[in-house]
């Protein structure tokens, strides 16, 4: 009976290809394990890593930049001066009010229609103050929040005021050239129109003179002058005690540059006088690169979480773990095949 049972057992194993249980102590057949495929799969990542490394080395000269937007405050600025419906007696109008406080501080831009009339920083006390130049007539202005990464926030309720024509028009010099074409929303009186500065920049960005340097910086500003009578006398006060004067004989845009000894925030003023003696003033703010980097850092901190210690460990030691796995595979192959090859070699030598 025992021999019949053993023969039946062998027939079942032969047809079903059953393997012995691991606790029997017998060596299992490994004919289904393809070490060639495993070695190929282990060598493939090495080729891919080498390819990526070569591509990275060849792309070292490519510059990659990224902008993280500064946070935009939810508050709304309010213009307190001039009051709505008021009448002013000078072309140089003071504009002041309150603004939302946030770190880094925002810039308050004064707009008349689509034309930028000037800008100023919002103080830590939540206030702003600047001056704009207007012509005779009625004007509607608003204050708009702009971050130092040029994100536009809320705008104030529009304020309407008037600059009245003098009771004796003969005292006002008549224009000697055709009236300029105003931007949308800008009112230009036909009796008298002073020149005005048109700038597209809500603020000027001070670029460090050296990489990582904070001891000095340079700013570049492009604007044009419209209206009035040519030629113009332009005076640029850069806010650090430096005043530069230029004689301008055309309406073409020009670029003005200035180097600062220290990197901080400055109020820049431009005064323009035309041939008829009429004057205008434009104010803007020069923002340091340090303030912009603090905005970027704040944006990064608020948007991204640091990787977990386990993920950081795997990223640092991925190559070492790969090498360890590769040698472990070689060791397993040796345990199954290497010793048998050694025994066959010894048997062949004995013969």
C-alpha positions in Angstrom: 0.0 0.0 0.0 2.8 2.4 0.8 4.5 1.9 -2.6 1.2 2.5 -4.4 0.6 5.7 -2.4 4.1 6.9 -3.2 3.7 6.2 -6.9 0.3 8.0 -6.9 2.0 10.9 -5.1 4.7 11.2 -7.7 2.1 11.1 -10.5 0.2 14.0 -8.9 3.4 16.0 -8.4 4.4 15.3 -12.0 1.2 16.5 -13.6 0.4 19.4 -11.2 4.1 20.4 -10.8 3.6 20.9 -7.1 6.6 22.2 -5.0 7.6 21.0 -1.6 6.6 23.0 1.4 9.4 25.3 2.6 9.5 23.6 6.0 10.5 20.3 4.5 14.1 21.4 4.3 14.4 20.4 0.6 15.7 22.8 -2.0 12.9 24.1 -4.3 13.3 24.3 -8.0 14.1 27.8 -9.3 13.6 27.2 -13.0 10.8 29.9 -13.0 13.2 32.6 -11.7 14.9 34.5 -14.5 18.0 36.2 -13.1 18.8 37.6 -16.5 15.6 39.6 -16.5 16.2 40.7 -12.9 19.7 41.9 -13.7 18.4 43.7 -16.8 15.8 45.4 -14.7 18.5 46.4 -12.2 20.8 47.8 -14.9 18.1 49.8 -16.6 17.8 52.5 -13.8 21.6 53.0 -13.9 21.3 53.9 -17.6 18.4 56.2 -16.9 20.3 57.9 -14.0 23.3 58.4 -16.2 21.2 59.9 -19.0 19.5 62.3 -16.6 22.8 63.3 -15.2 24.2 64.1 -18.7 21.1 66.1 -19.5 21.4 68.0 -16.3 25.0 68.8 -17.0 24.2 70.0 -20.5 21.4 72.2 -19.2 23.4 74.0 -16.5 23.5 77.2 -18.7 19.7 77.4 -18.8 18.2 79.9 -16.5 15.0 78.9 -14.7 12.9 81.6 -12.9 9.8 81.3 -10.8 7.5 83.9 -9.3 5.6 83.3 -6.1 2.9 85.9 -5.8 2.8 88.1 -2.7 -0.3 87.9 -0.6 -3.1 90.3 -1.6 -4.8 91.9 1.4 -8.6 91.7 1.6 -9.1 95.3 2.8 -10.0 98.3 0.6 -8.3 101.6 0.6 -10.2 104.8 1.4 -9.5 108.3 0.0 -10.1 110.9 2.8 -8.5 113.9 1.0 -9.8 115.3 -1.3 -13.4 114.8 -0.3 -16.0 113.9 -2.8 -17.5 117.0 -4.5 -14.8 119.3 -3.3 -13.1 122.1 -5.2 -9.3 122.5 -5.2 -7.4 125.7 -5.8 -4.1 124.3 -7.1 -3.1 121.9 -9.8 -0.9 120.1 -7.3 -3.5 118.1 -5.3 -2.7 116.2 -2.1 -4.3 112.7 -1.9 -4.3 110.8 1.4 -6.3 108.1 3.1 -6.2 104.7 4.8 -5.0 101.4 3.3 -4.9 97.7 4.4 -1.8 96.7 6.5 0.0 93.5 5.5 3.5 92.2 5.4 5.2 93.0 3.0 3.6 96.4 2.7 1.6 97.1 -0.5 1.8 100.1 -2.8 -1.2 102.4 -3.3 -1.6 103.6 -6.9 -3.7 106.6 -7.7 -5.6 106.2 -11.0 -7.7 108.6 -13.0 -9.5 106.4 -15.4 -6.8 104.1 -16.9 -4.0 106.7 -16.3 -1.6 106.2 -13.4 -1.3 109.5 -11.6 1.2 108.4 -8.9 2.0 105.8 -6.3 3.1 105.6 -2.7 3.7 102.9 -0.1 1.2 102.0 2.6 2.7 102.7 6.0 2.7 100.3 8.9 0.0 102.5 10.5 -2.3 101.9 7.5 -2.1 105.3 5.9 -0.9 106.7 2.5 -0.2 110.2 1.3 1.0 111.5 -2.0 0.3 114.3 -4.5 -0.9 114.4 -8.1 -1.1 117.1 -10.8 -4.4 117.9 -12.5 -5.6 120.3 -15.1 -8.6 122.6 -14.9 -12.0 120.8 -14.8 -13.6 117.8 -13.1 -11.6 114.8 -12.1 -12.5 111.3 -10.8 -9.7 109.3 -9.0 -9.4 106.1 -7.1 -6.8 104.4 -5.0 -5.8 100.8 -5.9 -3.9 98.2 -3.9 -0.9 96.8 -5.8 1.5 94.2 -4.2 5.2 94.3 -4.9 4.8 91.3 -7.2 2.4 93.4 -9.3 -0.8 91.7 -8.1 -3.7 94.1 -8.2 -6.1 94.2 -5.1 -9.1 96.2 -4.3 -9.8 99.8 -5.3 -11.4 102.6 -3.3 -14.7 104.2 -4.0 -14.1 106.9 -6.7 -13.8 110.4 -5.5 -14.9 113.4 -7.7 -13.4 116.9 -7.3 -12.9 119.9 -9.5 -10.1 122.3 -10.2 -11.9 125.6 -11.0 -10.9 127.9 -13.8 -9.8 131.3 -12.4 -12.2 134.1 -12.6 -9.8 136.1 -14.8 -9.0 133.9 -17.7 -6.6 136.5 -19.1 -4.2 135.7 -16.3 -3.9 132.1 -17.6 -1.4 131.6 -20.5 -3.1 130.3 -23.6 -1.7 127.2 -25.1 0.6 127.5 -28.1 0.2 124.0 -29.3 -2.7 121.6 -30.0 -4.2 120.0 -26.9 -2.8 116.5 -26.2 -4.9 113.4 -26.7 -5.8 112.3 -23.1 -6.0 108.8 -21.8 -9.5 107.4 -21.1 -11.1 109.2 -18.2 -8.6 112.1 -18.1 -10.1 115.6 -18.3 -8.0 118.2 -20.1 -9.2 121.8 -20.2 -8.9 123.6 -23.5 -7.9 126.9 -22.0 -4.8 125.6 -20.2 -3.3 122.1 -20.1 0.0 121.6 -18.2 2.4 118.8 -19.2 2.0 115.5 -17.3 4.1 112.3 -16.9 2.7 109.0 -18.2 4.2 105.9 -16.6 3.1 102.3 -16.8 5.0 101.2 -13.7 3.1 101.1 -10.4 6.5 101.0 -8.7 10.2 100.8 -9.5 12.2 97.7 -8.6 15.7 98.3 -7.3 18.0 95.6 -8.6 21.2 94.7 -6.6 24.4 95.7 -8.3 26.0 92.3 -7.4 24.5 88.8 -6.9 23.3 88.5 -3.3 24.6 92.0 -2.5 22.5 94.4 -0.4 25.0 97.3 -0.2 23.7 99.0 -3.4 21.3 98.7 -6.3 20.2 100.2 -9.6 16.8 101.3 -10.8 15.6 101.8 -14.4 12.5 103.8 -15.2 10.8 104.6 -18.6 8.1 107.3 -19.0 6.9 109.8 -21.5 5.7 113.4 -21.1 2.5 114.6 -22.8 0.9 118.1 -23.1 2.3 121.5 -22.5 4.7 123.3 -24.8 8.0 121.9 -25.9 10.8 121.9 -24.8 10.5 120.5 -21.2 12.8 120.9 -18.2 12.7 117.6 -16.2 14.0 117.3 -12.7 14.2 113.8 -11.1 14.6 113.6 -7.4 15.6 109.9 -6.7 14.8 110.2 -2.9 18.4 109.7 -1.7 19.4 113.3 -2.0 20.3 113.0 -5.7 18.5 115.4 -8.1 19.2 115.1 -11.9 18.0 117.5 -14.5 17.3 116.9 -18.2 16.3 119.0 -21.2 13.7 117.2 -23.2 12.7 118.3 -26.7 10.3 115.5 -27.8 7.4 113.4 -26.6 9.4 110.1 -27.1 9.8 107.8 -24.2 13.1 107.8 -22.4 14.8 105.5 -19.9 16.2 107.0 -16.7 18.6 105.0 -14.5 20.1 105.6 -11.1 22.4 103.7 -8.7 21.6 103.7 -5.0 24.3 103.3 -2.3 21.9 101.3 -0.1 19.0 99.1 -0.9 15.8 100.3 0.8 12.5 102.0 -0.2 12.6 105.5 -1.7 10.0 108.1 -2.9 10.9 109.3 -6.4 9.6 112.7 -7.6 9.6 114.0 -11.2 8.9 117.7 -11.8 8.3 118.9 -15.4 8.2 122.5 -16.6 7.2 123.4 -20.1 8.3 126.4 -22.3 5.2 128.3 -21.0 6.2 127.9 -17.4 3.5 125.4 -16.5 4.6 122.7 -14.0 3.5 119.3 -13.0 4.7 116.6 -10.6 4.6 112.9 -10.5 5.5 110.7 -7.5 6.2 107.0 -7.4 7.9 104.5 -5.0 11.2 102.5 -5.6 10.9 99.1 -3.9 14.0 97.1 -2.9 14.7 93.6 -4.1 14.9 92.6 -0.4 11.2 93.4 0.1 10.3 91.4 -3.0 12.3 88.4 -1.7 10.6 88.6 1.7 7.3 88.4 -0.2 8.4 85.4 -2.2 9.6 83.7 1.0 6.3 84.4 2.7 4.5 83.0 -0.3 6.6 79.9 -0.2 6.0 79.4 3.5 2.3 79.7 3.1 2.0 77.4 0.1 4.3 74.5 0.7 4.9 72.1 3.6 8.3 70.6 4.3 8.9 67.0 3.4 8.6 64.4 6.1 11.9 63.0 7.6 11.4 59.6 6.0 10.9 61.1 2.5 14.0 63.3 3.0 16.0 60.2 4.1 14.9 58.3 1.0 15.8 61.2 -1.3 19.3 61.5 0.3 20.1 57.8 0.2 18.3 56.5 -2.9 21.5 55.6 -4.8 23.1 53.8 -1.8 19.9 51.7 -1.3 19.9 50.9 -5.0 23.5 49.6 -4.9 22.6 47.6 -1.8 19.7 45.9 -3.6 21.9 45.2 -6.6 24.5 43.4 -4.5 21.8 41.5 -2.6 20.5 40.2 -5.9 24.1 39.0 -6.8 24.4 37.3 -3.4 21.1 35.5 -3.9 22.2 34.3 -7.4 25.4 33.0 -5.9 23.6 31.1 -3.2 21.5 29.3 -5.8 23.9 28.9 -8.7 27.4 29.9 -7.7 28.0 27.1 -5.3 26.7 24.5 -7.7 29.1 25.9 -10.4 32.0 25.5 -8.0 31.0 21.9 -7.2 30.8 21.1 -11.0 34.2 22.6 -11.5 35.7 20.4 -8.8 34.1 17.3 -10.2 35.5 18.1 -13.6 39.0 18.5 -12.2 38.8 15.1 -10.3 37.9 13.3 -13.5 
